[in-house]
Amino acid sequence: MARLGKPSHASIDIFDLVWGWLLPFVALGAFFIMMAHTQQMAPSSPPPVGTRSYKTTEE
């Protein structure tokens, strides 16, 4: 009813739609990135090597 006289309301509706579409996509993207990071870190799991090289460079 108020949409006919208020075009700004339509833009708010579009924003709501964008948020509704973007939020799940962002969540999925973050989840996939996390999975990829954990999978990449799994094979090269020895972090002591990195800390050791850091200590040698500091010394």
ABEGO torsion letter per residue (X at the ends): XAAAABAAAAAAAAAAAAAAAAAAAAAAAAAAAAAAAAAAAAABABAAAAAAAAAAAAX
